[in-house]
Amino acid sequence: MPSNDQRFCPADSSQVPRYAGPVSFFRLPQIDDPARVDVAVVGVPWDGGTTNRPGARHGPREVRAQSMMIRPYHHVTRRSPYDVCRVADLGDSPVNPVDLEDSLRRIESFQAALHAAGAAPLSVGGDHLVTLPVLRAIARDAPVGLVQFDAHSDINDVYFGGSRFTHGTVFRRAIEEGLVDPQRTIQIGIRGSRYSPKGGDFAAETGIRVLTIEDVFEIGVAGIVAEVHRVVGSAPAYLTFDVDALDPVYAPGTGTPEVGGMTTHMAQAVVRGLGGLDLVGADVVEVAPPFDVNGATALVGATLAFEILCVLAEARARTRPSG
């Protein structure tokens, strides 16, 4: 196999115990050159956009640790993302924990280097605001569709009298900046109390398809998958998974939990059904280890990241230039 097509394989947990050796995403090699991969798994250890409980800055480290539990082959598809794509751990994005604007610039620059090298990012946050600089890096030339798993729409305008950049405003900013096509956007699992009765007006005005948690349980996995494919279509899209889309029973370690959410199994099944989408990147965000219980939420984050990786790798394999 040519050196520029080298596959990276996770350490074999049947030979080296999961608790031994370097800690990396899925036990993959850690490398520096994004040109050597099709999918770059990276951490974004920053939560400067959090408006409630901080702690998601510690998410990437704990998700890395829990991802050591995950074996290479998917139990349903019996396929491994590492067989179809070059995947490695590309480390953490630079951040500035005391300067929000500087952090957004640093994250965007880091992600832009991945994008320029042809690597699709699978980012682990961090609060949900980290998605904005990722989109700035990969969607400047043309807006992407968006598949958003979340309890909250994150389309508020401002917080605290004028702050425009928080984890609750990220997708309004992304739409305003022309990074996301609202008519190819679907939000899955929305629920919880709101600041005003007009909380959903922006979504309705811009054409965002919102599946509330009531819709989710009414139409089920097959209905959700069909609706995602209908809304997003065949053009490039980005997938973002906020762990608060899940019920806090499954993901207690998050900044803004909302009761009555999705089960982990339902979320896995929906992600699995997104094969065929032209995914150009993805993230898992809002794992906050200080509020976690025995690493449960970090394990959920790692498991959903693997589900997403399987779909993202297949998408990259379809679009990757041959030779």
Salt bridges, closest charged atoms under 4 A:
ASP5 OD1 - ARG7 NH1 3.00
ASP5 OD1 - ARG320 NH2 2.16
ASP38 OD1 - ARG86 NH2 3.10
ASP38 OD1 - ARG320 NE 3.22
ASP47 OD1 - ARG57 NE 2.73
ASP89 OD2 - ARG64 NE 2.91
ASP92 OD1 - ARG64 NH1 2.85
ASP102 OD1 - ARG105 NH2 3.77
ASP102 OD2 - ARG106 NE 2.67
ASP150 OD2 - HIS128 ND1 3.20
ASP150 OD1 - HIS152 ND1 3.85
ASP154 OD2 - HIS128 ND1 3.08
ASP157 OD1 - ARG173 NH2 2.69
GLU176 OE1 - ARG164 NH2 3.46
GLU176 OE1 - ARG173 NE 2.85
GLU177 OE2 - ARG136 NH2 2.82
GLU227 OE2 - ARG209 NE 2.65
GLU227 OE2 - ARG230 NH2 2.72
ASP242 OD2 - HIS128 ND1 3.39
ASP244 OD2 - HIS152 ND1 3.15
GLU258 OE2 - HIS152 NE2 2.90
GLU286 OE2 - HIS167 ND1 2.93
GLU307 OE1 - HIS74 NE2 2.93
GLU307 OE2 - ARG272 NH2 2.73
GLU314 OE2 - ARG79 NE 2.63
